[in-house]
Amino acid sequence: MSISAINADAFVSEVLDGAKVWGIRDKGGFPTSTNASGETAMPFWSSEKRAMAVIETVPAYRDFEPVPIALSEFVDRWLPGLKKDGLHCGLNWSGKRATGYDLTPDRLLARLMASQGRSY
């Protein structure tokens, strides 16, 4: 299993355990990035520590700060908004280039529901 796959699995279990998702924001808002396939994703992390690691490692994110998002708000508001905007969800991006798995909002919701054993 790749590091990205491990981080994506950790995202789901840690988010469900903590009932919180972490984004990063600067004065311009929340960042997005386009991958090699042309998909644009907004990154999210399962802990403040993971979000801070990217802020400290990736020069482009140096001026960002971690922002907690309640899981209920993420599921009810963020995922539908990301879907409407055609954005993917970057899960626990890491490393010097802040890379990892990107899932559509629908696929992320399905993974959260399957792991929780219920629907939102």
N, C-alpha and C positions, 0 to 999 in steps of 0.2 A: 504494500500500500504506500502511495506517495505521501510526502509531507503535506501537500495540499489536501489530499483525501482525509488524512488524519485530522488536520485542522478543521475541515468542513464537518466531520463527525463530532469533533469536540465542540464546535459552535452549537450544534443542535442540543447536545446533552447539557452543556454549561448554561445556555440560555434558558432552557427549561428549569434547571436547578435554581438559577438566580432570578428568574422572572424579569430579566433585564437584557437589553441589547445596547451595545455602545457604538455610537457614531463619532466622527470627528468633525469639527467645524472651525472655520476662521471667520474673519469679518465679511468674507464673500459668501459664506454658507458652507454647505456640505459638498465635499469633492466627488467627482466622478472620473472614471478613466475608461478609455476604449481599448479593448483587447485586440489581438491579432485577427480575430474573426469578425471584427467590426462591431461587436456588441459593447454597449456602454453599461458600466456597472457602478453602483454606489457601494463603497465598502462599509461593512459592519463587523464588529467584534463581539465576542462573548464575555469579555471582561475588560475592565479599565486597564489592567496590566498589559493585556495584549494590544489595546489601542495605543497606550503610551509607548510600547516598544516600537511601533511603526513611526510614531511621531519623533522619537529619539533616533531612529535609524535612517529614515528617508528624508533627505534634505528638502524635498518639495512639500513635506508635511510639517516642517519644523515649527511653523507659526500656528498650527492647529491645536485645539484642546479637545479632550474627550468629553462626550455628551451622553449621559444615560437616557435611555428610552424604555419606558415600561413595556414589557412584553405584550400586554393587552393593547396598548396604543400602537405598537409596531404591527401587530396582526390586524387590528381594526382600521388603522389609518394609513400607516406607512406602506404596507404591502399593496393595498389597492391603488395608492397614489403612484408607487413605483411602476406597477403594471400599466396604469393609464399613460404614464410618461414613456413607456417602452424601455425601462431600465431593468437591468439584472441586479442581483444582490451579491456583492463580493463577501465571501465568508472567511473571517479570520486571516485576511491577507497578512503575509509576513515576509521578512527578508529585506535586503537592500533595495529591491525593486518593488516591494509591496505586491506580491503576487499570490494567487490562490484560486480556489474554485469560485465560479460565478454561476448562480442559479437564477432562473426566472422567479418572480415572486410566487407564482402558483406552485412551482416545484419545491420552493423552500417551505411554503405553508403545508404542503403535503408531507414533507419530511418531519416538520414539527408535530403535525397531527399524528402521524404514524408512531413517532417516538413517545408521544404523550399518551397514545391510546384513546384519544378522543378528538372531537372536532371543536373548533373555536366559533 
